[in-house]
Amino acid sequence: IGRPGKFGKAVQIAEATTNLIVNPSFETGDLSGWGSWGIPPTKKVISTDAVYGAYCLRLVTDGNNQGITFSIPCVVGTSYTWSLYVKVLSGRPYVFIYDAMGGMAGWEAPSEWAGDGEWHRVSQTFVARYTTESLYIGKSGSGVIGEYLFDAIQVEAKAYPTPYCDGSLGPGHSWSGTAHAS
């Protein structure tokens, strides 16, 4: 799949992938497929400021261990990569994979992202230890108060992130990514 660049001098090439997250950009207008993690004061899908599609998640935390979670079917020993877009309005959100052996592949936003007005794409790779792993998005640990936007969440069976895909690449599926000069 190729797409011409802004000035016709670049081509975007997408690598085949399958996003294991259902409703990864909240385009159903709700949190279908997502579970609760603690009790955040605000956890809702909004139709403003999305980086992909028409919706994104607005999450406000006021305590430890608050957010949303998604169970991911995995093959033990296989490398997976999670990626997502985050805009930090305040605080420091945390994203991690958790299984019966404890958390792994954790990431916390740098403090300088709070209030910078930018969407940031972040990713991290992990090796599955169980047939089901859980992706947690929200806040854990110190600095618990915050407001964040999340969008275009992806988990794929690759040891590196690929451009965002709303399902699996193929006819009729959307994707986005970086254009590379040719």
N, C-alpha and C positions, 0 to 999 in steps of 0.2 A: 504494500500500500504506500503510495507516495502522495505528497501534497506540495504544490509549489510554495516557495517562501514569499515573504512580503514584497520583495522587489524582483521576484522571478529568478533569483540567483541561488536559491537554496532549496533543498528538497528534504522533506521530513519522511523518514522511514520508520514504520512501526514494526516492532517485533511481535510475533504471535504470542499471546498470553491469555490466561483466564483469570479474572478477578474472582476470588473465592468469597468476597463480601456481597451479600444481597442488599440491595438498596444502599449502595456505597456513596451516593451523592444526594440521598434523601429526596429523590425525584418523585416518590409516591406522596410527598407532602407530609409524611409522618415518620415515625421511628420503626416502621415495619421491619422485623427481623433482628432488631437490636434489643438487648436486655438492659436492665438497670444495674448500676453499680453504686450502692449507697443511695442516699436521697439528696441529690443536688436541688437547690431552691429553684433553679430554672434549667429546664432541659426541653427545648422545643425547636422544631424546624421552622425556619423563617424564609421568606421569599425576597430578601434584600441582601445585597452584598455577596452573593454566591460567586465562587471562582469557576465553577462548572455547572451548567444547567441553570435551573431557576431557583434552587433551594440549597440551604446549608444548615448545619446544626449550630444553634446558639446555646452555649453551656455556661452557667454561672455556678461557681462553687463557693461554699463558705465553711468547709470542713474537710478533713482527710477522707480519702477513699470515696470519691463522688464522681459519677460520670455515666458512661454507657459501655456496654460490652457486647462482643460478638463471638460465637463459637465457630471455630474453623476446623473443617475436616482435614486431616494431615496424614502423610505417610511417614512413619518413624524413620529418622535418619536423613530425611530430605531437607534441603535448604529452601527456606521461604523468605520473602522480603515483604514487610509492610511499608506502605508509604501513604502520606496524606498531606493535604494542605491545611495550614493553621494560620489564623490571624489572632494575635494576642492583644486584646483590648486592655487587660490588666492581669497581673499575676503571672504564674508560670505553670502552664499545663504539663501533664505527664502522660506518656503513652508507653505501654509495655505489653508483652506477651506473658501469660501466666498459665501454668499447668500444675499438676499435683505435686511437683517437686519444688515449686516456688517460682517467683518472677524471673524473667530473663528478657533480653533484648529491650531494656528500658531506655527511655529518652526523656529529658526535660528541656523545655524551651529556655534559651538564654534570656537573662533578665532584660537585655537591651531590646528585645523584640516587643516588650510591653508598650503599647501605644504608638508603635512606629507606622501604623496604617498599612502595612504590607502583608500580603499573603506569602507564606513560606512553605515550600514543599520539603518534607523531611522523610527519611526512610531508614530502616534498619533491618539487617538480615539475622535470621535465627535458624537453628537446626531443630526440627520437630523431635520431641522425646516421647510423645504420645500420639494416638490417633485423633485426638481432639485437643487443640490449644485454644486459648481465649485471648482476644485482643481487648485491652482496656484502654479507654480514652477518657481523660478527665484530670483529676488531681489526687495525688497521694504524697504524703510527707509534709514538710514545712512550707510555709508561705501559701496557706490553703485558700485564701480569698482570691478570686479571679473571675474574669469573663473572657471567653474564647469563642471563636468561630472555627468549625471544622468542615471540610468538604473533600470530595473526590478521594475517598478512602479505598485503599487497594491492598490486598494480600495475594501474592502470586508465588507459585512454585518455581522460583528462580533465586539465584544467589546475588541478585542485583535488581534495582528497580528499573522498570520499563515505563514508557509513557502511560498515563492514566487510561484505563479502559473501563467502561461501565458494565461490561459483562465478559464476553470473550470476543477477540478480534475476528472479524469476518463481515460479510455483507450486512449492512444495516446497523452496525454497532459504532458507537462514537468512541473517539480517543483524542488525546491531546498530548503534546510533548514539546521537545525542543527541536527547532530546525537546525540542520547541519549544513554548512557550506559545501557546495559541490564544485 
